């Protein structure tokens, strides 16, 4: 196995990806965060780190960014369920209202091959999903 991107999100001026690479000692996951700075502020980001599993670099993204509002360009099947679980956990924990997710909902559904739905329970929005089959 050569290096392959297993998760990639894009935003204005940059992106974050996690790739998987086979080495002599096993498989490593490479985290790469790249953002351009269109000002003269020196805010450009080019960060790279190596991890032994997918969960650690994904948790960096999950803790720091509202990644569910960005464009998921690539999600490898091996990690799709993990990302779905984190999505549902995140939007429920943060009480994300449907209007707030409106912009990215269809993109998330297409990328993850799910249908998102919600109910209101005592004023709280509770999200769930069902698997979609086919394109």
CNS distance restraints for C-alpha pairs under 8 A (distance, minus, plus):
assign (resid   1 and name CA) (resid  21 and name CA) 6.89 0.50 0.50
assign (resid   1 and name CA) (resid  22 and name CA) 5.82 0.50 0.50
assign (resid   2 and name CA) (resid  21 and name CA) 5.83 0.50 0.50
assign (resid   2 and name CA) (resid  22 and name CA) 6.29 0.50 0.50
assign (resid   3 and name CA) (resid  19 and name CA) 6.46 0.50 0.50
assign (resid   3 and name CA) (resid  20 and name CA) 5.56 0.50 0.50
assign (resid   3 and name CA) (resid  21 and name CA) 4.31 0.50 0.50
assign (resid   3 and name CA) (resid  22 and name CA) 6.96 0.50 0.50
assign (resid   4 and name CA) (resid  19 and name CA) 5.28 0.50 0.50
assign (resid   4 and name CA) (resid  20 and name CA) 5.37 0.50 0.50
assign (resid   4 and name CA) (resid  21 and name CA) 6.56 0.50 0.50
assign (resid   5 and name CA) (resid  17 and name CA) 6.84 0.50 0.50
assign (resid   5 and name CA) (resid  18 and name CA) 5.91 0.50 0.50
assign (resid   5 and name CA) (resid  19 and name CA) 3.98 0.50 0.50
assign (resid   5 and name CA) (resid  20 and name CA) 6.29 0.50 0.50
assign (resid   5 and name CA) (resid  74 and name CA) 7.46 0.50 0.50
assign (resid   5 and name CA) (resid  76 and name CA) 7.81 0.50 0.50
assign (resid   6 and name CA) (resid  17 and name CA) 7.58 0.50 0.50
assign (resid   6 and name CA) (resid  18 and name CA) 5.83 0.50 0.50
assign (resid   6 and name CA) (resid  19 and name CA) 5.22 0.50 0.50
assign (resid   6 and name CA) (resid  20 and name CA) 6.54 0.50 0.50
assign (resid   6 and name CA) (resid  74 and name CA) 6.52 0.50 0.50
assign (resid   6 and name CA) (resid  75 and name CA) 5.56 0.50 0.50
assign (resid   6 and name CA) (resid  76 and name CA) 4.69 0.50 0.50
assign (resid   6 and name CA) (resid  79 and name CA) 7.57 0.50 0.50
assign (resid   7 and name CA) (resid  17 and name CA) 5.43 0.50 0.50
assign (resid   7 and name CA) (resid  18 and name CA) 5.14 0.50 0.50
assign (resid   7 and name CA) (resid  19 and name CA) 6.86 0.50 0.50
assign (resid   7 and name CA) (resid  72 and name CA) 7.78 0.50 0.50
assign (resid   7 and name CA) (resid  73 and name CA) 7.62 0.50 0.50
assign (resid   7 and name CA) (resid  74 and name CA) 5.12 0.50 0.50
assign (resid   7 and name CA) (resid  75 and name CA) 4.60 0.50 0.50
assign (resid   7 and name CA) (resid  76 and name CA) 6.34 0.50 0.50
assign (resid   8 and name CA) (resid  15 and name CA) 7.17 0.50 0.50
assign (resid   8 and name CA) (resid  16 and name CA) 5.77 0.50 0.50
assign (resid   8 and name CA) (resid  17 and name CA) 4.19 0.50 0.50
assign (resid   8 and name CA) (resid  18 and name CA) 6.48 0.50 0.50
assign (resid   8 and name CA) (resid  72 and name CA) 6.00 0.50 0.50
assign (resid   8 and name CA) (resid  73 and name CA) 5.36 0.50 0.50
assign (resid   8 and name CA) (resid  74 and name CA) 4.87 0.50 0.50
assign (resid   8 and name CA) (resid  75 and name CA) 6.68 0.50 0.50
assign (resid   9 and name CA) (resid  15 and name CA) 5.60 0.50 0.50
assign (resid   9 and name CA) (resid  16 and name CA) 5.46 0.50 0.50
assign (resid   9 and name CA) (resid  17 and name CA) 6.37 0.50 0.50
assign (resid   9 and name CA) (resid  67 and name CA) 7.31 0.50 0.50
assign (resid   9 and name CA) (resid  70 and name CA) 6.39 0.50 0.50
assign (resid   9 and name CA) (resid  71 and name CA) 5.37 0.50 0.50
assign (resid   9 and name CA) (resid  72 and name CA) 4.40 0.50 0.50
assign (resid   9 and name CA) (resid  73 and name CA) 5.45 0.50 0.50
assign (resid   9 and name CA) (resid  74 and name CA) 7.08 0.50 0.50
assign (resid  10 and name CA) (resid  14 and name CA) 6.15 0.50 0.50
assign (resid  10 and name CA) (resid  15 and name CA) 4.31 0.50 0.50
assign (resid  10 and name CA) (resid  16 and name CA) 6.62 0.50 0.50
assign (resid  10 and name CA) (resid  70 and name CA) 6.13 0.50 0.50
assign (resid  10 and name CA) (resid  71 and name CA) 5.11 0.50 0.50
assign (resid  10 and name CA) (resid  72 and name CA) 6.47 0.50 0.50
assign (resid  10 and name CA) (resid  73 and name CA) 6.66 0.50 0.50
assign (resid  11 and name CA) (resid  15 and name CA) 5.69 0.50 0.50
assign (resid  11 and name CA) (resid  70 and name CA) 5.65 0.50 0.50
assign (resid  11 and name CA) (resid  71 and name CA) 6.47 0.50 0.50
assign (resid  13 and name CA) (resid  35 and name CA) 5.58 0.50 0.50
assign (resid  13 and name CA) (resid  36 and name CA) 5.21 0.50 0.50
assign (resid  13 and name CA) (resid  37 and name CA) 7.44 0.50 0.50
assign (resid  14 and name CA) (resid  33 and name CA) 7.74 0.50 0.50
assign (resid  14 and name CA) (resid  34 and name CA) 5.32 0.50 0.50
assign (resid  14 and name CA) (resid  35 and name CA) 4.06 0.50 0.50
assign (resid  14 and name CA) (resid  36 and name CA) 5.96 0.50 0.50
assign (resid  15 and name CA) (resid  33 and name CA) 6.04 0.50 0.50
assign (resid  15 and name CA) (resid  34 and name CA) 5.50 0.50 0.50
assign (resid  15 and name CA) (resid  35 and name CA) 6.39 0.50 0.50
assign (resid  16 and name CA) (resid  31 and name CA) 7.49 0.50 0.50
assign (resid  16 and name CA) (resid  32 and name CA) 5.68 0.50 0.50
assign (resid  16 and name CA) (resid  33 and name CA) 4.35 0.50 0.50
assign (resid  16 and name CA) (resid  34 and name CA) 6.26 0.50 0.50
assign (resid  17 and name CA) (resid  31 and name CA) 6.01 0.50 0.50
assign (resid  17 and name CA) (resid  32 and name CA) 5.37 0.50 0.50
assign (resid  17 and name CA) (resid  33 and name CA) 6.54 0.50 0.50
assign (resid  18 and name CA) (resid  29 and name CA) 6.45 0.50 0.50
assign (resid  18 and name CA) (resid  30 and name CA) 5.43 0.50 0.50
assign (resid  18 and name CA) (resid  31 and name CA) 4.66 0.50 0.50
assign (resid  18 and name CA) (resid  32 and name CA) 6.35 0.50 0.50
assign (resid  18 and name CA) (resid  54 and name CA) 7.72 0.50 0.50
assign (resid  18 and name CA) (resid  57 and name CA) 7.12 0.50 0.50
assign (resid  18 and name CA) (resid  58 and name CA) 7.70 0.50 0.50
assign (resid  19 and name CA) (resid  29 and name CA) 5.54 0.50 0.50
assign (resid  19 and name CA) (resid  30 and name CA) 5.11 0.50 0.50
assign (resid  19 and name CA) (resid  31 and name CA) 6.74 0.50 0.50
assign (resid  20 and name CA) (resid  27 and name CA) 6.81 0.50 0.50
assign (resid  20 and name CA) (resid  28 and name CA) 5.85 0.50 0.50
assign (resid  20 and name CA) (resid  29 and name CA) 4.60 0.50 0.50
assign (resid  20 and name CA) (resid  30 and name CA) 6.34 0.50 0.50
assign (resid  21 and name CA) (resid  27 and name CA) 5.60 0.50 0.50
assign (resid  21 and name CA) (resid  28 and name CA) 5.39 0.50 0.50
assign (resid  21 and name CA) (resid  29 and name CA) 6.31 0.50 0.50
assign (resid  21 and name CA) (resid  30 and name CA) 7.57 0.50 0.50
assign (resid  22 and name CA) (resid  26 and name CA) 5.75 0.50 0.50
assign (resid  22 and name CA) (resid  27 and name CA) 4.43 0.50 0.50
assign (resid  22 and name CA) (resid  28 and name CA) 6.41 0.50 0.50
assign (resid  23 and name CA) (resid  27 and name CA) 5.84 0.50 0.50
assign (resid  23 and name CA) (resid  28 and name CA) 7.14 0.50 0.50
assign (resid  27 and name CA) (resid  52 and name CA) 7.00 0.50 0.50
assign (resid  28 and name CA) (resid  50 and name CA) 6.65 0.50 0.50
assign (resid  28 and name CA) (resid  51 and name CA) 5.80 0.50 0.50
assign (resid  28 and name CA) (resid  52 and name CA) 4.99 0.50 0.50
assign (resid  28 and name CA) (resid  53 and name CA) 6.62 0.50 0.50
assign (resid  29 and name CA) (resid  50 and name CA) 5.71 0.50 0.50
assign (resid  29 and name CA) (resid  51 and name CA) 5.03 0.50 0.50
assign (resid  29 and name CA) (resid  52 and name CA) 5.99 0.50 0.50
assign (resid  29 and name CA) (resid  53 and name CA) 5.95 0.50 0.50
assign (resid  29 and name CA) (resid  54 and name CA) 6.10 0.50 0.50
assign (resid  29 and name CA) (resid  57 and name CA) 7.73 0.50 0.50
assign (resid  30 and name CA) (resid  48 and name CA) 6.99 0.50 0.50
assign (resid  30 and name CA) (resid  49 and name CA) 5.78 0.50 0.50
assign (resid  30 and name CA) (resid  50 and name CA) 4.58 0.50 0.50
assign (resid  30 and name CA) (resid  51 and name CA) 6.29 0.50 0.50
assign (resid  30 and name CA) (resid  57 and name CA) 7.81 0.50 0.50
assign (resid  31 and name CA) (resid  47 and name CA) 7.76 0.50 0.50
assign (resid  31 and name CA) (resid  48 and name CA) 5.46 0.50 0.50
assign (resid  31 and name CA) (resid  49 and name CA) 5.13 0.50 0.50
assign (resid  31 and name CA) (resid  50 and name CA) 6.19 0.50 0.50
assign (resid  31 and name CA) (resid  51 and name CA) 7.67 0.50 0.50
assign (resid  31 and name CA) (resid  57 and name CA) 5.92 0.50 0.50
assign (resid  32 and name CA) (resid  46 and name CA) 7.27 0.50 0.50
assign (resid  32 and name CA) (resid  47 and name CA) 5.62 0.50 0.50
assign (resid  32 and name CA) (resid  48 and name CA) 4.54 0.50 0.50
assign (resid  32 and name CA) (resid  49 and name CA) 6.75 0.50 0.50
assign (resid  33 and name CA) (resid  45 and name CA) 6.81 0.50 0.50
assign (resid  33 and name CA) (resid  46 and name CA) 5.69 0.50 0.50
assign (resid  33 and name CA) (resid  47 and name CA) 5.06 0.50 0.50
assign (resid  33 and name CA) (resid  48 and name CA) 6.56 0.50 0.50
assign (resid  34 and name CA) (resid  44 and name CA) 7.65 0.50 0.50
assign (resid  34 and name CA) (resid  45 and name CA) 5.24 0.50 0.50
assign (resid  34 and name CA) (resid  46 and name CA) 4.56 0.50 0.50
assign (resid  34 and name CA) (resid  47 and name CA) 6.51 0.50 0.50
assign (resid  35 and name CA) (resid  44 and name CA) 5.52 0.50 0.50
assign (resid  35 and name CA) (resid  45 and name CA) 4.88 0.50 0.50
assign (resid  35 and name CA) (resid  46 and name CA) 6.63 0.50 0.50
assign (resid  36 and name CA) (resid  43 and name CA) 7.70 0.50 0.50
assign (resid  36 and name CA) (resid  44 and name CA) 4.98 0.50 0.50
assign (resid  36 and name CA) (resid  45 and name CA) 6.73 0.50 0.50
assign (resid  37 and name CA) (resid  41 and name CA) 7.34 0.50 0.50
assign (resid  37 and name CA) (resid  42 and name CA) 6.70 0.50 0.50
assign (resid  37 and name CA) (resid  43 and name CA) 5.49 0.50 0.50
assign (resid  37 and name CA) (resid  44 and name CA) 4.66 0.50 0.50
assign (resid  37 and name CA) (resid  45 and name CA) 7.93 0.50 0.50
assign (resid  51 and name CA) (resid  56 and name CA) 6.83 0.50 0.50
assign (resid  51 and name CA) (resid  57 and name CA) 6.89 0.50 0.50
assign (resid  53 and name CA) (resid  57 and name CA) 7.75 0.50 0.50
assign (resid  54 and name CA) (resid  58 and name CA) 6.26 0.50 0.50
assign (resid  54 and name CA) (resid  79 and name CA) 8.00 0.50 0.50
assign (resid  55 and name CA) (resid  59 and name CA) 5.93 0.50 0.50
assign (resid  56 and name CA) (resid  60 and name CA) 6.53 0.50 0.50
assign (resid  57 and name CA) (resid  61 and name CA) 6.70 0.50 0.50
assign (resid  58 and name CA) (resid  62 and name CA) 6.09 0.50 0.50
assign (resid  59 and name CA) (resid  63 and name CA) 5.85 0.50 0.50
assign (resid  60 and name CA) (resid  64 and name CA) 6.18 0.50 0.50
assign (resid  61 and name CA) (resid  65 and name CA) 5.64 0.50 0.50
assign (resid  61 and name CA) (resid  67 and name CA) 7.01 0.50 0.50
assign (resid  62 and name CA) (resid  66 and name CA) 7.05 0.50 0.50
assign (resid  62 and name CA) (resid  67 and name CA) 6.77 0.50 0.50
assign (resid  62 and name CA) (resid  86 and name CA) 7.93 0.50 0.50
assign (resid  66 and name CA) (resid  70 and name CA) 7.32 0.50 0.50
assign (resid  67 and name CA) (resid  71 and name CA) 7.85 0.50 0.50
assign (resid  68 and name CA) (resid  72 and name CA) 7.90 0.50 0.50
assign (resid  68 and name CA) (resid  87 and name CA) 6.91 0.50 0.50
assign (resid  68 and name CA) (resid 104 and name CA) 7.14 0.50 0.50
assign (resid  68 and name CA) (resid 108 and name CA) 7.18 0.50 0.50
assign (resid  69 and name CA) (resid 101 and name CA) 7.15 0.50 0.50
assign (resid  69 and name CA) (resid 103 and name CA) 7.66 0.50 0.50
assign (resid  69 and name CA) (resid 104 and name CA) 5.59 0.50 0.50
assign (resid  70 and name CA) (resid 104 and name CA) 7.20 0.50 0.50
assign (resid  71 and name CA) (resid 104 and name CA) 7.61 0.50 0.50
assign (resid  71 and name CA) (resid 107 and name CA) 7.14 0.50 0.50
assign (resid  71 and name CA) (resid 108 and name CA) 7.89 0.50 0.50
assign (resid  72 and name CA) (resid 107 and name CA) 7.60 0.50 0.50
assign (resid  72 and name CA) (resid 108 and name CA) 7.11 0.50 0.50
assign (resid  72 and name CA) (resid 111 and name CA) 6.48 0.50 0.50
assign (resid  73 and name CA) (resid 111 and name CA) 7.47 0.50 0.50
assign (resid  74 and name CA) (resid 111 and name CA) 7.57 0.50 0.50
assign (resid  75 and name CA) (resid  79 and name CA) 6.90 0.50 0.50
assign (resid  75 and name CA) (resid  80 and name CA) 6.11 0.50 0.50
assign (resid  75 and name CA) (resid 111 and name CA) 7.23 0.50 0.50
assign (resid  75 and name CA) (resid 112 and name CA) 7.45 0.50 0.50
assign (resid  76 and name CA) (resid  80 and name CA) 6.17 0.50 0.50
assign (resid  77 and name CA) (resid  81 and name CA) 7.81 0.50 0.50
assign (resid  79 and name CA) (resid  83 and name CA) 6.30 0.50 0.50
assign (resid  80 and name CA) (resid  84 and name CA) 6.17 0.50 0.50
assign (resid  80 and name CA) (resid 112 and name CA) 6.53 0.50 0.50
assign (resid  81 and name CA) (resid  85 and name CA) 6.12 0.50 0.50
assign (resid  82 and name CA) (resid  86 and name CA) 6.29 0.50 0.50
assign (resid  83 and name CA) (resid  87 and name CA) 6.04 0.50 0.50
assign (resid  84 and name CA) (resid  88 and name CA) 6.29 0.50 0.50
assign (resid  84 and name CA) (resid 112 and name CA) 7.02 0.50 0.50
assign (resid  85 and name CA) (resid  89 and name CA) 6.10 0.50 0.50
assign (resid  86 and name CA) (resid  90 and name CA) 5.84 0.50 0.50
assign (resid  87 and name CA) (resid  91 and name CA) 6.13 0.50 0.50
assign (resid  88 and name CA) (resid  92 and name CA) 6.04 0.50 0.50
assign (resid  88 and name CA) (resid 127 and name CA) 6.44 0.50 0.50
assign (resid  88 and name CA) (resid 128 and name CA) 6.53 0.50 0.50
assign (resid  88 and name CA) (resid 129 and name CA) 7.90 0.50 0.50
assign (resid  89 and name CA) (resid  93 and name CA) 5.93 0.50 0.50
assign (resid  90 and name CA) (resid  94 and name CA) 6.01 0.50 0.50
assign (resid  91 and name CA) (resid  95 and name CA) 5.87 0.50 0.50
assign (resid  91 and name CA) (resid  96 and name CA) 5.11 0.50 0.50
assign (resid  91 and name CA) (resid 127 and name CA) 7.21 0.50 0.50
assign (resid  92 and name CA) (resid  96 and name CA) 6.44 0.50 0.50
assign (resid  92 and name CA) (resid 125 and name CA) 7.23 0.50 0.50
assign (resid  92 and name CA) (resid 126 and name CA) 5.87 0.50 0.50
assign (resid  92 and name CA) (resid 127 and name CA) 6.13 0.50 0.50
assign (resid  95 and name CA) (resid 124 and name CA) 6.98 0.50 0.50
assign (resid  95 and name CA) (resid 125 and name CA) 6.16 0.50 0.50
assign (resid  95 and name CA) (resid 126 and name CA) 7.58 0.50 0.50
assign (resid  96 and name CA) (resid 100 and name CA) 6.53 0.50 0.50
assign (resid  96 and name CA) (resid 101 and name CA) 6.98 0.50 0.50
assign (resid  96 and name CA) (resid 125 and name CA) 7.12 0.50 0.50
assign (resid  97 and name CA) (resid 101 and name CA) 6.63 0.50 0.50
assign (resid  97 and name CA) (resid 125 and name CA) 6.38 0.50 0.50
assign (resid  98 and name CA) (resid 102 and name CA) 5.88 0.50 0.50
assign (resid  98 and name CA) (resid 118 and name CA) 7.86 0.50 0.50
assign (resid  99 and name CA) (resid 103 and name CA) 7.97 0.50 0.50
assign (resid 101 and name CA) (resid 105 and name CA) 5.59 0.50 0.50
assign (resid 102 and name CA) (resid 106 and name CA) 7.78 0.50 0.50
assign (resid 104 and name CA) (resid 108 and name CA) 6.10 0.50 0.50
assign (resid 105 and name CA) (resid 109 and name CA) 6.15 0.50 0.50
assign (resid 105 and name CA) (resid 116 and name CA) 7.50 0.50 0.50
assign (resid 106 and name CA) (resid 110 and name CA) 6.10 0.50 0.50
assign (resid 107 and name CA) (resid 111 and name CA) 6.04 0.50 0.50
assign (resid 108 and name CA) (resid 112 and name CA) 5.90 0.50 0.50
assign (resid 108 and name CA) (resid 113 and name CA) 7.91 0.50 0.50
assign (resid 108 and name CA) (resid 114 and name CA) 7.87 0.50 0.50
assign (resid 109 and name CA) (resid 113 and name CA) 5.36 0.50 0.50
assign (resid 109 and name CA) (resid 114 and name CA) 4.80 0.50 0.50
assign (resid 109 and name CA) (resid 115 and name CA) 5.49 0.50 0.50
assign (resid 109 and name CA) (resid 116 and name CA) 6.71 0.50 0.50
assign (resid 110 and name CA) (resid 114 and name CA) 6.86 0.50 0.50
assign (resid 110 and name CA) (resid 135 and name CA) 7.90 0.50 0.50
assign (resid 113 and name CA) (resid 131 and name CA) 6.42 0.50 0.50
assign (resid 113 and name CA) (resid 132 and name CA) 5.19 0.50 0.50
assign (resid 113 and name CA) (resid 133 and name CA) 7.12 0.50 0.50
assign (resid 113 and name CA) (resid 135 and name CA) 7.59 0.50 0.50
assign (resid 114 and name CA) (resid 129 and name CA) 6.23 0.50 0.50
assign (resid 114 and name CA) (resid 130 and name CA) 5.56 0.50 0.50
assign (resid 114 and name CA) (resid 131 and name CA) 4.55 0.50 0.50
assign (resid 114 and name CA) (resid 132 and name CA) 4.81 0.50 0.50
assign (resid 115 and name CA) (resid 129 and name CA) 5.38 0.50 0.50
assign (resid 115 and name CA) (resid 130 and name CA) 5.30 0.50 0.50
assign (resid 115 and name CA) (resid 131 and name CA) 6.43 0.50 0.50
assign (resid 115 and name CA) (resid 132 and name CA) 6.42 0.50 0.50
assign (resid 116 and name CA) (resid 127 and name CA) 6.96 0.50 0.50
assign (resid 116 and name CA) (resid 128 and name CA) 5.94 0.50 0.50
assign (resid 116 and name CA) (resid 129 and name CA) 4.47 0.50 0.50
assign (resid 116 and name CA) (resid 130 and name CA) 6.77 0.50 0.50
assign (resid 117 and name CA) (resid 127 and name CA) 5.72 0.50 0.50
assign (resid 117 and name CA) (resid 128 and name CA) 5.51 0.50 0.50
assign (resid 117 and name CA) (resid 129 and name CA) 5.92 0.50 0.50
assign (resid 118 and name CA) (resid 125 and name CA) 6.37 0.50 0.50
assign (resid 118 and name CA) (resid 126 and name CA) 5.31 0.50 0.50
assign (resid 118 and name CA) (resid 127 and name CA) 4.28 0.50 0.50
assign (resid 118 and name CA) (resid 128 and name CA) 6.09 0.50 0.50
assign (resid 119 and name CA) (resid 125 and name CA) 5.76 0.50 0.50
assign (resid 119 and name CA) (resid 126 and name CA) 5.37 0.50 0.50
assign (resid 119 and name CA) (resid 127 and name CA) 6.71 0.50 0.50
assign (resid 120 and name CA) (resid 124 and name CA) 5.38 0.50 0.50
assign (resid 120 and name CA) (resid 125 and name CA) 4.67 0.50 0.50
assign (resid 120 and name CA) (resid 126 and name CA) 6.28 0.50 0.50
assign (resid 121 and name CA) (resid 125 and name CA) 6.45 0.50 0.50
assign (resid 121 and name CA) (resid 126 and name CA) 7.12 0.50 0.50
